[in-house]
Amino acid sequence: MSTARNRVPRNGSRGAVPDALNPNELWQEIVGYLRDIDKGETRAATNRNLIIEGEERLAAKKEAGKTISVTETDTHSALFREGVRLSEQQLVRLQDTSFITKLELLRDIRMSNELEAAAEATSTLRGNNTRASFLETDGPADSPGPSQAEARQIRKLAASRTSSQPPKGFDDGKSATPESSERATRTKVVYAVGDKVAFRRKQQIKHPDGKVTEELEWIQGKVNKVIGEGKSRRYEVKDPYYTPESNDGPEFYKSSASQMVPIPVEGSTLEDYEIGKRVLALYPDTSQFYRAEVKGTLNGGTQVQLLFEDELEGVLKTVSRRFTLDHKG
């Protein structure tokens, strides 16, 4: 997964379809593409028939003892070359990644709409949850929060949310003791300038009812500066997707190693995760990390199939192994 992809605003729901992505327009594009493929098949079939007819005609002429001219041979050879060209064109069309992506998008939109309708029909659709902070973290370097938090209005698509932290009273059935012990024994990582990380930031969120809450969320970042040494070491982390117009917090944050998780260097050899493992993963087409459960691996382990927390059962997302981190969030 490339970090150069277009950034989706963080206030958008996970899994939400951008407003500009119209299913009807997608379908029309796909239909047009399928028509081109069908026309290609028709031309290829016509060419095959001409080759067969030519073979029969030349064979009959040869049996009759007549001489086959150079022009006839060249014409017949040209049909074979045309057949190869048509086959290559069809192969390019069928392997076009933009076409495949449109098909997958339309499938996901339809599946999401069907699941949402089913959930609403049975009154089981879960709304957005207001996440309560239960861990302290260093705040932004330049500002306590966005100047216009109203821009972060919650949007719904199926069961979505805006934070990776659990609500008050959340119970995953596990004791807090093992996780605390695991964090205590985790080797402290020392970061260097330029390292890419997932880091936890604190955001002040203003809700439609006027209530303001603080939420902790994991986002992508890059170490911009190392401050201090030893136990007092802190880091200035840059938000690589910051824009002055985003109203999504400052460009730089101060953080500590305990609030950061390293993102493996591109090309690193990484071990496969076992099915059922809890991880922290980059949600597709966003710059935020959320808790997820490993459901499988693809492409020799380079991609991971995940069920993100608070997603409807069965709606799996595929994420690069590099952005699927061994951390419980």
LOKE-948364 format. One record per residue (C-alpha): x, y, z. Coordinates in Angstrom, 3 decimals. Last residue first. Layout:
N
<<X,Y,Z>>,
...
***
This chain:
329
<<-3.846,-0.526,19.842>>,
<<-3.183,-4.233,20.123>>,
<<0.178,-4.045,18.364>>,
<<1.849,-6.256,15.792>>,
<<1.225,-3.825,12.942>>,
<<-0.597,-4.393,9.667>>,
<<0.784,-1.590,7.499>>,
<<3.655,-3.661,6.112>>,
<<1.339,-6.626,5.596>>,
<<-0.584,-4.503,3.098>>,
<<-4.295,-4.358,3.910>>,
<<-7.279,-6.255,2.505>>,
<<-10.639,-5.535,4.128>>,
<<-13.235,-8.066,5.238>>,
<<-16.963,-7.461,5.602>>,
<<-18.060,-10.837,6.988>>,
<<-19.271,-9.539,10.345>>,
<<-20.177,-5.865,10.198>>,
<<-17.268,-3.591,11.104>>,
<<-16.972,-2.463,14.725>>,
<<-13.360,-3.672,14.986>>,
<<-11.850,-4.297,11.579>>,
<<-12.027,-7.762,10.051>>,
<<-8.755,-8.218,8.223>>,
<<-7.326,-9.988,5.191>>,
<<-3.567,-9.503,5.096>>,
<<-1.335,-8.733,2.137>>,
<<2.301,-9.588,1.422>>,
<<1.811,-13.084,2.859>>,
<<2.375,-14.955,-0.383>>,
<<-0.243,-12.987,-2.260>>,
<<-2.951,-13.219,0.388>>,
<<-3.252,-13.808,4.134>>,
<<-6.228,-14.679,6.344>>,
<<-8.712,-13.554,8.983>>,
<<-6.501,-11.329,11.135>>,
<<-8.520,-9.294,13.640>>,
<<-8.571,-5.517,13.625>>,
<<-7.889,-2.461,15.753>>,
<<-7.677,0.782,13.852>>,
<<-5.004,2.871,12.140>>,
<<-5.759,6.148,10.395>>,
<<-4.372,7.632,7.176>>,
<<-7.360,6.618,5.077>>,
<<-7.866,4.779,1.782>>,
<<-7.884,1.334,3.405>>,
<<-7.764,1.284,7.249>>,
<<-4.177,1.035,8.440>>,
<<-3.879,-1.833,10.889>>,
<<-3.416,-2.465,14.610>>,
<<-3.465,-6.199,15.287>>,
<<-5.395,-8.930,17.101>>,
<<-4.467,-12.429,15.952>>,
<<-7.361,-14.659,14.883>>,
<<-5.507,-16.417,12.089>>,
<<-1.755,-16.449,12.708>>,
<<0.287,-13.581,11.363>>,
<<2.851,-14.209,8.644>>,
<<6.414,-13.086,9.310>>,
<<7.856,-10.024,7.608>>,
<<10.753,-9.655,5.183>>,
<<11.255,-5.906,4.725>>,
<<10.749,-4.419,1.253>>,
<<9.393,-1.104,2.544>>,
<<10.703,-0.408,6.028>>,
<<8.412,-1.662,8.761>>,
<<6.088,0.893,10.418>>,
<<7.256,1.512,13.976>>,
<<4.641,1.924,16.738>>,
<<4.410,5.144,18.753>>,
<<2.790,6.263,22.015>>,
<<5.302,4.491,24.252>>,
<<8.136,6.022,22.221>>,
<<7.035,9.511,23.227>>,
<<5.177,12.176,21.283>>,
<<5.278,15.839,20.367>>,
<<3.112,16.666,17.384>>,
<<3.720,18.555,14.142>>,
<<1.351,19.520,11.308>>,
<<-1.425,20.763,13.556>>,
<<-4.957,19.369,13.882>>,
<<-7.540,18.346,11.340>>,
<<-8.765,21.652,10.026>>,
<<-7.749,20.293,6.593>>,
<<-7.200,23.664,4.917>>,
<<-3.681,24.186,6.253>>,
<<-2.746,20.746,4.899>>,
<<-1.348,17.843,6.893>>,
<<-0.959,14.506,5.152>>,
<<2.581,13.770,6.335>>,
<<1.639,14.453,10.010>>,
<<5.077,15.124,11.453>>,
<<6.319,13.652,14.707>>,
<<8.537,15.549,17.131>>,
<<10.015,12.972,19.417>>,
<<10.797,12.712,23.094>>,
<<13.814,11.440,25.024>>,
<<13.619,12.144,28.759>>,
<<14.372,8.550,29.693>>,
<<17.572,8.594,27.653>>,
<<18.242,11.650,25.514>>,
<<16.513,14.890,24.510>>,
<<14.361,15.773,21.490>>,
<<14.567,13.726,18.287>>,
<<13.110,15.523,15.253>>,
<<10.878,14.868,12.243>>,
<<9.759,11.300,12.920>>,
<<7.104,10.500,10.315>>,
<<3.424,9.933,10.980>>,
<<0.415,7.796,10.227>>,
<<-2.535,8.028,12.593>>,
<<-3.718,6.298,15.756>>,
<<-6.572,7.922,17.633>>,
<<-7.242,9.156,21.128>>,
<<-10.406,11.124,21.686>>,
<<-11.213,14.137,23.794>>,
<<-14.838,15.162,24.008>>,
<<-16.754,18.362,23.293>>,
<<-20.547,18.411,23.533>>,
<<-22.310,20.830,21.216>>,
<<-25.064,18.387,20.229>>,
<<-23.462,17.997,16.793>>,
<<-20.215,16.808,18.415>>,
<<-17.032,18.805,18.965>>,
<<-13.991,16.551,19.022>>,
<<-10.764,17.449,20.820>>,
<<-8.014,15.204,19.510>>,
<<-5.225,13.364,21.276>>,
<<-2.622,11.673,19.105>>,
<<-1.342,8.131,18.968>>,
<<1.439,7.375,16.562>>,
<<1.870,5.005,13.645>>,
<<5.424,5.328,12.474>>,
<<7.753,6.125,9.613>>,
<<11.358,6.748,10.619>>,
<<12.849,9.877,9.030>>,
<<14.695,11.077,12.126>>,
<<15.552,8.123,14.326>>,
<<13.491,6.064,16.755>>,
<<14.546,4.123,19.831>>,
<<12.165,1.242,20.464>>,
<<11.450,0.073,23.991>>,
<<11.373,-3.696,24.177>>,
<<7.916,-4.918,25.188>>,
<<7.951,-6.395,28.706>>,
<<5.726,-3.723,30.218>>,
<<3.415,-3.759,27.234>>,
<<2.945,-7.510,27.564>>,
<<2.303,-7.232,31.291>>,
<<-0.357,-4.602,30.714>>,
<<-1.943,-6.844,28.092>>,
<<-1.877,-9.850,30.421>>,
<<-3.393,-7.826,33.339>>,
<<-6.242,-6.176,31.489>>,
<<-8.234,-9.387,31.571>>,
<<-9.832,-10.488,28.344>>,
<<-13.513,-10.705,27.428>>,
<<-13.350,-7.772,25.066>>,
<<-15.033,-5.495,27.569>>,
<<-15.892,-1.922,26.699>>,
<<-17.385,-0.124,29.691>>,
<<-16.505,3.242,28.310>>,
<<-16.089,3.068,24.579>>,
<<-13.088,1.435,22.865>>,
<<-10.365,3.493,21.174>>,
<<-9.752,3.340,17.416>>,
<<-11.762,6.446,16.721>>,
<<-14.127,7.780,14.087>>,
<<-16.723,5.051,13.923>>,
<<-18.494,2.811,11.446>>,
<<-21.253,0.202,11.402>>,
<<-22.893,0.544,7.978>>,
<<-21.961,3.861,6.378>>,
<<-22.465,6.764,8.723>>,
<<-20.988,10.242,8.849>>,
<<-19.732,11.964,11.980>>,
<<-18.917,15.642,11.729>>,
<<-15.214,16.517,11.949>>,
<<-15.525,19.948,10.400>>,
<<-16.964,21.201,13.682>>,
<<-13.451,20.864,15.105>>,
<<-12.613,24.246,13.652>>,
<<-9.436,25.470,15.296>>,
<<-8.006,21.984,15.494>>,
<<-6.354,20.927,18.749>>,
<<-4.059,21.935,21.585>>,
<<-1.714,23.704,19.153>>,
<<1.966,23.792,18.276>>,
<<3.524,20.564,19.502>>,
<<0.344,18.542,19.656>>,
<<-0.468,16.603,22.824>>,
<<1.474,13.959,24.684>>,
<<-0.599,10.965,25.628>>,
<<-2.751,9.879,28.545>>,
<<-4.766,6.658,28.393>>,
<<-8.458,6.132,29.168>>,
<<-10.018,8.462,26.636>>,
<<-13.673,7.908,25.996>>,
<<-14.868,7.096,22.508>>,
<<-18.235,8.341,21.376>>,
<<-19.725,5.491,19.410>>,
<<-21.270,5.829,15.983>>,
<<-24.423,3.905,15.477>>,
<<-24.937,0.158,15.596>>,
<<-27.413,-1.228,13.144>>,
<<-29.371,-3.946,14.890>>,
<<-32.849,-2.672,14.184>>,
<<-33.636,-5.788,12.120>>,
<<-34.478,-3.834,9.008>>,
<<-31.650,-1.391,9.686>>,
<<-29.089,-4.202,9.713>>,
<<-30.450,-5.714,6.521>>,
<<-30.348,-2.349,4.772>>,
<<-26.790,-1.740,5.949>>,
<<-25.689,-5.191,4.816>>,
<<-27.226,-4.673,1.393>>,
<<-25.658,-1.231,1.051>>,
<<-22.229,-2.528,2.080>>,
<<-22.434,-5.435,-0.337>>,
<<-23.453,-3.141,-3.179>>,
<<-20.676,-0.678,-2.414>>,
<<-18.109,-3.466,-2.079>>,
<<-19.111,-5.041,-5.395>>,
<<-19.047,-1.665,-7.144>>,
<<-15.596,-0.986,-5.734>>,
<<-14.323,-4.420,-6.758>>,
<<-15.583,-3.969,-10.319>>,
<<-14.081,-0.480,-10.505>>,
<<-10.743,-1.823,-9.245>>,
<<-10.738,-4.569,-11.886>>,
<<-11.341,-2.005,-14.626>>,
<<-8.621,0.286,-13.256>>,
<<-6.251,-2.690,-12.977>>,
<<-6.572,-3.526,-16.682>>,
<<-5.903,-7.273,-16.877>>,
<<-8.985,-8.071,-18.965>>,
<<-8.374,-5.161,-21.316>>,
<<-4.684,-5.999,-21.784>>,
<<-5.548,-9.646,-22.490>>,
<<-8.142,-8.594,-25.042>>,
<<-5.603,-6.447,-26.862>>,
<<-3.078,-9.295,-26.847>>,
<<-5.643,-11.649,-28.360>>,
<<-6.504,-9.120,-31.065>>,
<<-2.835,-8.728,-31.986>>,
<<-2.280,-12.495,-32.131>>,
<<-5.309,-12.938,-34.378>>,
<<-4.130,-10.104,-36.624>>,
<<-0.802,-11.880,-37.031>>,
<<-2.621,-15.061,-37.992>>,
<<-4.761,-13.175,-40.517>>,
<<-1.636,-11.555,-41.973>>,
<<-0.222,-15.019,-42.618>>,
<<-3.252,-15.839,-44.775>>,
<<-2.848,-12.653,-46.798>>,
<<0.876,-13.305,-47.207>>,
<<0.250,-16.845,-48.451>>,
<<-2.419,-15.655,-50.890>>,
<<-0.114,-12.913,-52.197>>,
<<2.740,-15.388,-52.602>>,
<<0.529,-17.496,-54.847>>,
<<-0.613,-21.037,-54.131>>,
<<-0.073,-23.169,-57.219>>,
<<-2.836,-25.549,-58.229>>,
<<-2.536,-29.275,-57.899>>,
<<-6.193,-29.752,-56.954>>,
<<-5.077,-30.898,-53.517>>,
<<-3.181,-27.626,-53.068>>,
<<-6.216,-25.574,-54.065>>,
<<-8.404,-27.488,-51.640>>,
<<-5.875,-26.958,-48.833>>,
<<-5.640,-23.243,-49.640>>,
<<-9.435,-22.851,-49.494>>,
<<-9.789,-24.882,-46.300>>,
<<-7.022,-22.959,-44.537>>,
<<-8.484,-19.649,-45.739>>,
<<-11.931,-20.570,-44.400>>,
<<-10.405,-21.508,-41.049>>,
<<-8.385,-18.275,-40.907>>,
<<-11.446,-16.213,-41.872>>,
<<-13.446,-17.917,-39.112>>,
<<-10.717,-17.103,-36.574>>,
<<-10.752,-13.448,-37.676>>,
<<-14.512,-13.245,-37.184>>,
<<-14.153,-14.764,-33.701>>,
<<-11.419,-12.250,-32.797>>,
<<-13.560,-9.355,-34.023>>,
<<-16.517,-10.603,-31.952>>,
<<-14.311,-11.088,-28.872>>,
<<-12.995,-7.532,-29.216>>,
<<-16.539,-6.215,-29.506>>,
<<-17.428,-8.057,-26.297>>,
<<-14.400,-6.579,-24.503>>,
<<-15.372,-3.095,-25.675>>,
<<-18.936,-3.713,-24.486>>,
<<-17.580,-4.845,-21.120>>,
<<-15.731,-1.532,-20.776>>,
<<-18.870,0.420,-21.532>>,
<<-20.790,-1.652,-18.982>>,
<<-18.068,-0.995,-16.376>>,
<<-18.186,2.748,-17.000>>,
<<-21.992,2.718,-16.770>>,
<<-21.798,0.756,-13.511>>,
<<-19.344,3.210,-11.970>>,
<<-21.580,6.099,-12.981>>,
<<-24.533,4.393,-11.304>>,
<<-22.477,3.636,-8.187>>,
<<-21.457,7.324,-7.852>>,
<<-18.045,7.888,-6.265>>,
<<-17.982,11.667,-5.891>>,
<<-19.513,11.411,-2.421>>,
<<-16.575,9.276,-1.255>>,
<<-17.674,5.802,-0.114>>,
<<-17.451,5.197,3.610>>,
<<-15.392,2.248,4.803>>,
<<-14.179,4.143,7.805>>,
<<-16.327,7.188,8.247>>,
<<-15.024,10.532,7.069>>,
<<-13.619,12.870,9.702>>,
<<-10.130,11.670,8.807>>,
<<-10.309,13.267,5.401>>,
<<-9.276,10.795,2.681>>,
<<-5.673,11.225,1.541>>,
<<-4.753,10.404,-2.000>>,
<<-2.217,7.611,-2.200>>,
<<1.485,8.385,-1.743>>,
<<1.759,6.114,1.300>>,
<<1.543,3.195,-1.106>>,
<<0.000,0.000,0.000>>,
***
